[in-house]
Amino acid sequence: MAGNLAGLAGLSAAVLDRAPAVFDLPRAIHFDAHIMRILQQVGLAREMLPAVRVWKRSTFYGVDAKPIRVHDWPSDRPYGWDAHYLFYQPMLETVLRSALGRFPHVDPRLGVEAVAVEQFDDHVSVTIRDVLSGEPRQLDARYLIGADGAASFVRASTGIRLLDGDFDEPWLVVDLRCAREIGRPNESEMFCDPARPATRVPGPGNHHRWEFMLLPGETPEDMQRPESIRALLAPWVSMEETEIIRASVYRFHSLIARSWRCGRVFLAGDAAHQTPPFLGQGLCHGMRDVQNLVGKLAAVRAGGPTEQLLDGYEAERRPHVERIIDMAVAAGREICILDPVEAKERDTRLRRAAISGDLPRTTFQGMPPLTGGLFEATPGAGELFPQPYVLDGHGRLRMFDDALPPRVVVVALGAAVPEIRATTDRLWVPIVAVDDPAIDPAIDPPNSPTRTLRTQDEAVGDWFDQHGARFAVLRPDRYVHGTTGSADEAMAMIRAACGYFPHTD
Ligand SMILES: Cc1cc2nc3c(=O)[nH]c(=O)nc-3n(C[C@H](O)[C@H](O)[C@H](O)COP(=O)(O)OP(=O)(O)OC[C@H]3O[C@@H](n4cnc5c(N)ncnc54)[C@H](O)[C@@H]3O)c2cc1C
């Protein structure tokens, strides 16, 4: 993903992987609407769509095997995509990797291993070694992103330590292909049974995932044996019609690197943080990391303030990741309860907390906003802006991100558009007007360098009401830089955002 984002931003990059091919076993099985939006940004969402299953519901069962909590993902699509998708990780990686070929300035090098990193005032030098021939080479670049996984060599080479988040539980992960329907609901299930906490997630097509917690005294070697796996799966599937793709024990733990930047070297993805997968967010974190970081590297190249931008990466991403890891650990602690009395108490508590209906239900707790970093201290700043459909200058209805260039934009309540025109025209900042029927569609003065797009999406109008704003200034990554009701403040915010994220065209 980092390579694709760099390619799109016109940055030259080498993408190194010591593996000669995509790792053919899935780990991640879920990503959310924001990740689909990032795939859209790099032009790959439509390619992924046929390969995913929309995930609509997750049910948690208690000690009595009856539901204690139901997450129903909302069916509205504020970000332009369904809230959650189930996918096959090797497929996603194949799509991303093949897409690198679009960019002549991106150089994917497979089967090469980074073995040394040295930093200088104006560049970083990486020694790479061909895995087959052993031949070493030197590669120089202005920046290095260490997205090299949990055992990151880049992290080790910088001396950055991992901080332990005090959660560490071994689980057996079993991926299957089942020849026919298995007679369970087409939704994910968490069996919070103290005798053996387990989860089941139906992937796309005939792919299924089961996860079983190891109990005290059980070893990975014992649990990975075919007879142990068969015994665990026996209540669910007939092994005659099932192919086991993989069964391995993973430690579900929470770790975060003490720092994500060391000079010109950055950590991203599992190299920077690892989360227990109870919310299915590890890979999502990595995608958000590189979207944030590559956006900032592009802004540096375009003349933005280097140090503020580069430090902004960790300032923005770290609190977000920490918060979601905390949520995942809390979810994990509830699922992993082994004491029957405590488990029954949990069931009672969750049932009491349920909102309404015959089944206890809760809605999914959405992703928290970004808090630190390059945002104004205003309502809504740091939130991912919704993705409505907009009418472009040719009267075509298009998704917001497809219709707008990757630069700062301002969304304004229709009547307020003329008040900021002087600044948007001078800085070539596109405007999206939240439609007001009282406003003449011929809103653009003849000499205006940009065309005002229009949206009538009620959710966007509600978003403005909720934040008491008339203007929202958005960054190229579609996070809200700041909101205000005052045109003067809006123009100051536009100038500030364009200062951080200049555009060169
Ligand atoms: C059981 C399980 C379930 C999960 N479920 C989900 C889920 O549903 N949703 C979700 O979002 N996340 C989930 N995750 C987490 C997700 O799989 C990881 O967060 C994600 O794969 C990490 O991606 P990465 O690119 O950071 O690291 P990796 O996928 O580990 O990739 C690192 C790459 O770096 C390469 N490399 C390493 N060292 C070097 C070197 N020295 N030189 C060159 N190349 C090198 C490796 O070959 C590898 O290709 C799950 C994880 C597990 C274990």
The ligand as an SDF file (V2000), in Angstrom:
LIG
                    3D

 53 58  0  0  0  0  0  0  0  0999 V2000
   -4.6570  -14.6590   13.4620 C   0  0  0  0  0  0  0  0  0  0  0  0
   -4.6060  -13.2370   13.0250 C   0  0  0  0  0  0  0  0  0  0  0  0
   -5.7700  -12.6080   12.6200 C   0  0  0  0  0  0  0  0  0  0  0  0
   -5.7250  -11.2880   12.1920 C   0  0  0  0  0  0  0  0  0  0  0  0
   -6.8860  -10.6910   11.7800 N   0  0  0  0  0  0  0  0  0  0  0  0
   -6.8620   -9.4200   11.3510 C   0  0  0  0  0  0  0  0  0  0  0  0
   -8.0290   -8.8210   10.8010 C   0  0  0  0  0  0  0  0  0  0  0  0
   -9.0740   -9.4480   10.6860 O   0  0  0  0  0  0  0  0  0  0  0  0
   -7.9440   -7.5250   10.3860 N   0  0  0  0  0  0  0  0  0  0  0  0
   -6.7940   -6.8110   10.4540 C   0  0  0  0  0  0  0  0  0  0  0  0
   -6.8110   -5.6340   10.0850 O   0  0  0  0  0  0  0  0  0  0  0  0
   -5.6550   -7.3760   10.9360 N   0  0  0  0  0  0  0  0  0  0  0  0
   -5.6590   -8.6530   11.3740 C   0  0  0  0  0  0  0  0  0  0  0  0
   -4.5060   -9.2480   11.7830 N   0  0  0  0  0  0  0  0  0  0  0  0
   -3.2460   -8.4840   11.7680 C   0  0  0  0  0  0  0  0  0  0  0  0
   -2.6180   -8.4260   10.3670 C   0  0  0  0  0  0  0  0  0  0  0  0
   -2.4940   -9.6880    9.7960 O   0  0  0  0  0  0  0  0  0  0  0  0
   -1.2650   -7.7550   10.4750 C   0  0  0  0  0  0  0  0  0  0  0  0
   -1.4060   -6.5870   11.2360 O   0  0  0  0  0  0  0  0  0  0  0  0
   -0.7170   -7.3900    9.0950 C   0  0  0  0  0  0  0  0  0  0  0  0
   -0.5810   -8.5170    8.2790 O   0  0  0  0  0  0  0  0  0  0  0  0
    0.6430   -6.7070    9.2780 C   0  0  0  0  0  0  0  0  0  0  0  0
    1.0710   -6.2320    8.0370 O   0  0  0  0  0  0  0  0  0  0  0  0
    2.5370   -5.6470    7.8880 P   0  0  0  0  0  0  0  0  0  0  0  0
    2.6620   -5.3270    6.4420 O   0  0  0  0  0  0  0  0  0  0  0  0
    2.7720   -4.6000    8.8970 O   0  0  0  0  0  0  0  0  0  0  0  0
    3.4860   -6.8540    8.2560 O   0  0  0  0  0  0  0  0  0  0  0  0
    3.6470   -8.2980    7.5220 P   0  0  0  0  0  0  0  0  0  0  0  0
    2.3500   -8.7360    6.9330 O   0  0  0  0  0  0  0  0  0  0  0  0
    4.2870   -9.1520    8.5350 O   0  0  0  0  0  0  0  0  0  0  0  0
    4.6240   -7.9760    6.3260 O   0  0  0  0  0  0  0  0  0  0  0  0
    5.9900   -7.6890    6.5540 C   0  0  0  0  0  0  0  0  0  0  0  0
    6.7580   -7.9560    5.2760 C   0  0  0  0  0  0  0  0  0  0  0  0
    8.0980   -7.5290    5.4570 O   0  0  0  0  0  0  0  0  0  0  0  0
    8.9570   -8.4780    4.8590 C   0  0  0  0  0  0  0  0  0  0  0  0
   10.2470   -8.3880    5.5480 N   0  0  0  0  0  0  0  0  0  0  0  0
   10.4990   -8.6320    6.8530 C   0  0  0  0  0  0  0  0  0  0  0  0
   11.7980   -8.3870    7.1380 N   0  0  0  0  0  0  0  0  0  0  0  0
   12.3680   -7.9650    5.9880 C   0  0  0  0  0  0  0  0  0  0  0  0
   13.7020   -7.5480    5.6440 C   0  0  0  0  0  0  0  0  0  0  0  0
   14.6960   -7.5190    6.5360 N   0  0  0  0  0  0  0  0  0  0  0  0
   13.9450   -7.1790    4.3560 N   0  0  0  0  0  0  0  0  0  0  0  0
   12.9580   -7.1950    3.4210 C   0  0  0  0  0  0  0  0  0  0  0  0
   11.6810   -7.5810    3.7150 N   0  0  0  0  0  0  0  0  0  0  0  0
   11.3990   -7.9570    4.9810 C   0  0  0  0  0  0  0  0  0  0  0  0
    8.2670   -9.8080    5.0380 C   0  0  0  0  0  0  0  0  0  0  0  0
    8.6900  -10.7360    4.0510 O   0  0  0  0  0  0  0  0  0  0  0  0
    6.7990   -9.4160    4.8860 C   0  0  0  0  0  0  0  0  0  0  0  0
    6.3470   -9.5590    3.5560 O   0  0  0  0  0  0  0  0  0  0  0  0
   -4.5110  -10.5810   12.2050 C   0  0  0  0  0  0  0  0  0  0  0  0
   -3.3390  -11.2120   12.6110 C   0  0  0  0  0  0  0  0  0  0  0  0
   -3.3900  -12.5390   12.9970 C   0  0  0  0  0  0  0  0  0  0  0  0
   -2.1040  -13.1990   13.4070 C   0  0  0  0  0  0  0  0  0  0  0  0
  1  2  1  0
  2  3  1  0
  2 52  2  0
  3  4  2  0
  4  5  1  0
  4 50  1  0
  5  6  2  0
  6  7  1  0
  6 13  1  0
  7  8  2  0
  7  9  1  0
  9 10  1  0
 10 11  2  0
 10 12  1  0
 12 13  2  0
 13 14  1  0
 14 15  1  0
 14 50  1  0
 15 16  1  0
 16 17  1  0
 16 18  1  0
 18 19  1  0
 18 20  1  0
 20 21  1  0
 20 22  1  0
 22 23  1  0
 23 24  1  0
 24 25  2  0
 24 26  1  0
 24 27  1  0
 27 28  1  0
 28 29  2  0
 28 30  1  0
 28 31  1  0
 31 32  1  0
 32 33  1  0
 33 34  1  0
 33 48  1  0
 34 35  1  0
 35 36  1  0
 35 46  1  0
 36 37  1  0
 36 45  1  0
 37 38  2  0
 38 39  1  0
 39 40  1  0
 39 45  2  0
 40 41  1  0
 40 42  2  0
 42 43  1  0
 43 44  2  0
 44 45  1  0
 46 47  1  0
 46 48  1  0
 48 49  1  0
 50 51  2  0
 51 52  1  0
 52 53  1  0
M  END
$$$$
